[in-house]
Amino acid sequence: MPEFAVPPIDPMSITFQPPTGGMTPSGPVLSRRMSDLEGLFADTAAWRAARDEADPVVYEVASSPVPEAPGELPQSITTIHPGAVGGEFHMTKGHQHPNPQGEIYLGLSGTGGLLLFDGTTPKWIPMAPGVIGYIPPGWAHRSVNTGDEPYRFLAVYPGDAGHDYGWVLEHGMGWRVLRGAGEPRFAPFQAEPVAG
Amino acid sequence: MPEFAVPPIDPMSITFQPPTGGMTPSGPVLSRRMSDLEGLFADTAAWRAARDEADPVVYEVASSPVPEAPGELPQSITTIHPGAVGGEFHMTKGHQHPNPQGEIYLGLSGTGGLLLFDGTTPKWIPMAPGVIGYIPPGWAHRSVNTGDEPYRFLAVYPGDAGHDYGWVLEHGMGWRVLRGAGEPRFAPFQAEPVAG
């Protein structure tokens, strides 16, 4: 499996293929199945049923070789497959940067959104191809596929920002993003979503 | 004229239009005419003639409001108009980051290249739409339009990287990039280019 390069690294050209979601040359690639996402969706019974039936891949993250190291600016492409669990859209785990640093997401294909939470106020940025979602330092962030096709975006983030997944488990993300009539519907994080 | 936002800033959605090269919402926009680029091209007589005849805009840089401040990750879109001066392709001034930090360029339209120099070795990354050029910390960088249309790219860079234009004046960029037969031609930085 490809790994991150070890600094100092040379200048490099990186290409990405929206049809596949890969980066060339490739760094690490990770895949999150339903079974990897215990506790993520509010409807535990619906999550368990989805896990036991087909255990589908919910999202994949393909990185370039640019390493997560101080001074570097790594990139990755995330593909969230369409679907919902108990009416709650497929999403990433979400994380906070332990070292507060900004990050950008650039929509490549499909339709989704960027949910941000600073511990007090949730914000929602609708994402589509050509839209940059800006994540200021201090805002936890999660991506959600709100469409019927794979939602794919390019992330660019400082190599020393880090990933704190525990922050989201402790504080939540303010909202849950649910299937609505046409538009996504937002529910307070603690509430059980209505199955859709 | 739009300015950078003042931190702390809220999450925001930013769109960009390849046909115009602008960002919405907009931060600062700068325009470099031939008269702003004294000393950039090797053929001083050709530069002076171009300046005196029409003083064309050689390149423009449109920034989003995300500020050049520690912890932020600003973005800009650069458009280099096609052309050459004494056979040397239109290019940006080029700079080094005084605070060594990586940067990415993403090709949006047209054809160009990213010239990098670490003080010893020049490198050339051909750029086209969908190509990421990775600039590791410590590499000075300049962009060049090698085609017949505007060459446009998105830059994403850490807000505290800074811009040192003097480094390039002192050390050069290793190569000059000249019109060749089909492909660009590279000449040692000190040499006079052959008019093309």
Boltz contact constraints between the chains, C-beta under 6 A:
constraints:
  - contact:
      token1: [A, 9]
      token2: [B, 136]
      max_distance: 6.0
  - contact:
      token1: [A, 11]
      token2: [B, 116]
      max_distance: 6.0
  - contact:
      token1: [A, 11]
      token2: [B, 123]
      max_distance: 6.0
  - contact:
      token1: [A, 11]
      token2: [B, 139]
      max_distance: 6.0
  - contact:
      token1: [A, 12]
      token2: [B, 134]
      max_distance: 6.0
  - contact:
      token1: [A, 13]
      token2: [B, 125]
      max_distance: 6.0
  - contact:
      token1: [A, 13]
      token2: [B, 131]
      max_distance: 6.0
  - contact:
      token1: [A, 14]
      token2: [B, 132]
      max_distance: 6.0
  - contact:
      token1: [A, 15]
      token2: [B, 131]
      max_distance: 6.0
  - contact:
      token1: [A, 66]
      token2: [B, 134]
      max_distance: 6.0
  - contact:
      token1: [A, 71]
      token2: [B, 100]
      max_distance: 6.0
  - contact:
      token1: [A, 71]
      token2: [B, 101]
      max_distance: 6.0
  - contact:
      token1: [A, 71]
      token2: [B, 137]
      max_distance: 6.0
  - contact:
      token1: [A, 72]
      token2: [B, 102]
      max_distance: 6.0
  - contact:
      token1: [A, 73]
      token2: [B, 102]
      max_distance: 6.0
  - contact:
      token1: [A, 73]
      token2: [B, 104]
      max_distance: 6.0
  - contact:
      token1: [A, 100]
      token2: [B, 71]
      max_distance: 6.0
  - contact:
      token1: [A, 101]
      token2: [B, 71]
      max_distance: 6.0
  - contact:
      token1: [A, 102]
      token2: [B, 72]
      max_distance: 6.0
  - contact:
      token1: [A, 102]
      token2: [B, 73]
      max_distance: 6.0
  - contact:
      token1: [A, 104]
      token2: [B, 73]
      max_distance: 6.0
  - contact:
      token1: [A, 104]
      token2: [B, 156]
      max_distance: 6.0
  - contact:
      token1: [A, 116]
      token2: [B, 11]
      max_distance: 6.0
  - contact:
      token1: [A, 123]
      token2: [B, 11]
      max_distance: 6.0
  - contact:
      token1: [A, 125]
      token2: [B, 13]
      max_distance: 6.0
  - contact:
      token1: [A, 131]
      token2: [B, 13]
      max_distance: 6.0
  - contact:
      token1: [A, 131]
      token2: [B, 15]
      max_distance: 6.0
  - contact:
      token1: [A, 132]
      token2: [B, 14]
      max_distance: 6.0
  - contact:
      token1: [A, 134]
      token2: [B, 12]
      max_distance: 6.0
  - contact:
      token1: [A, 134]
      token2: [B, 66]
      max_distance: 6.0
  - contact:
      token1: [A, 136]
      token2: [B, 9]
      max_distance: 6.0
  - contact:
      token1: [A, 137]
      token2: [B, 71]
      max_distance: 6.0
  - contact:
      token1: [A, 139]
      token2: [B, 11]
      max_distance: 6.0
  - contact:
      token1: [A, 156]
      token2: [B, 104]
      max_distance: 6.0
  - contact:
      token1: [A, 156]
      token2: [B, 156]
      max_distance: 6.0
  - contact:
      token1: [A, 158]
      token2: [B, 158]
      max_distance: 6.0
